[in-house]
Amino acid sequence: CHHEKCPGVVLHIIELFLPELQNTLRDKLSIPNSHIILESWLRLAASSKDIVLVQAIKESILNRIIKGFKIKWLSVDWKDLTTTVWQLASDKDILTRNRKILYEFHTGIEQKDK
C-alpha cells in the first residue's frame, strides 16, 4: 500500500511505532540504524501531500525528539541528523508546508544540541 493511498495505515504505524519499538528492543540501535529509521520518517514528512500524515509525523515523532522524549533505543548523531533534515528541507520540489515543518525540526535540533 503506497503511503498516499493508505494514510490510515501509516498513521496507525506512526502512533504505535515508537512505543512498540521501545518495548521490543533490549539494546540501543546503532547510530546508523537509528539514522535509517529517522530518515525514513523525515523523507515521508518531506514528500507526502497528505497534511494529516505530515502533522502526525511532526507530533508523534519529531516533536517528541525535540522535547527530549526518552527513546531508549535511539542513538543519534545530532550533527548528521541536522545535515539530513537541512538537505531534505532544501529540496526545490518539497511542499512549502512540509519544508516549514522540517525547518522547525532543524531549528529544534540545533537548540537541543547547544
C-alpha positions in Angstrom: 0.0 0.0 0.0 1.5 3.3 -1.0 1.5 5.9 1.8 -0.6 8.4 -0.1 -3.3 5.8 -0.8 -3.5 4.4 2.7 -2.9 7.2 5.2 -4.9 5.4 7.9 -2.4 2.5 7.9 0.6 4.9 8.0 -1.0 6.9 10.8 -1.6 3.8 12.8 2.1 2.8 12.3 3.2 6.2 13.5 1.0 6.1 16.6 2.4 2.7 17.6 5.9 2.9 16.2 7.9 4.5 19.0 6.3 2.8 22.0 6.3 -0.7 20.4 9.8 -0.4 19.1 10.9 0.8 22.5 9.2 -2.1 24.2 10.7 -4.7 21.9 14.3 -3.7 21.7 16.6 -4.8 24.5 19.6 -2.7 23.4 20.0 0.6 21.7 20.1 0.7 17.9 23.4 1.7 16.4 23.7 5.3 15.2 23.5 4.2 11.5 20.4 2.1 12.2 18.7 4.8 14.2 19.5 7.3 11.4 17.9 5.0 8.8 14.7 4.9 10.8 14.6 8.6 11.4 15.5 9.4 7.8 12.6 7.2 6.6 10.1 9.3 8.7 11.8 12.5 7.6 11.6 11.6 3.9 7.9 10.7 4.3 7.3 14.1 6.0 9.1 15.8 3.2 7.4 14.1 0.3 3.8 13.5 1.5 1.0 15.5 0.1 -1.3 14.3 3.0 -1.2 17.1 5.6 -2.8 14.8 8.2 0.1 12.3 7.8 2.8 15.0 7.9 1.2 16.5 11.1 1.1 13.0 12.7 4.8 12.6 11.9 5.5 16.0 13.4 3.5 15.4 16.6 4.3 11.8 17.2 7.9 11.6 16.3 9.7 14.9 15.5 8.2 17.0 18.4 8.9 14.1 20.9 12.5 14.1 19.9 12.8 17.8 20.3 11.1 17.8 23.7 13.6 15.2 24.9 11.2 12.3 24.9 13.4 9.4 26.1 13.7 7.0 23.3 15.9 4.4 25.0 16.6 2.5 21.8 17.6 5.5 19.8 21.3 6.6 19.3 21.5 9.9 17.4 24.4 11.8 15.8 22.7 15.2 16.0 25.1 16.8 13.5 24.4 14.1 11.0 20.7 14.4 11.6 20.7 18.2 11.2 22.5 17.8 7.8 19.9 15.3 6.6 17.0 17.5 7.7 18.5 20.5 6.0 19.1 18.7 2.8 15.5 17.4 2.7 14.1 20.8 3.6 16.2 22.5 0.9 14.8 20.3 -1.9 13.2 22.6 -4.5 10.3 20.1 -5.1 9.2 19.9 -1.4 5.8 21.4 -0.5 6.1 24.7 1.4 4.2 23.4 4.4 6.4 20.3 4.7 9.5 22.5 4.3 8.4 24.6 7.2 7.9 21.6 9.4 11.4 20.3 8.6 13.0 23.7 9.2 11.2 23.9 12.6 12.6 20.4 13.4 16.1 21.5 12.2 15.9 24.6 14.5 14.8 22.5 17.4 17.7 20.1 16.9 20.2 22.9 16.8 18.8 24.4 20.0 18.8 21.0 21.7 22.4 20.4 20.6 23.6 23.6 22.3 
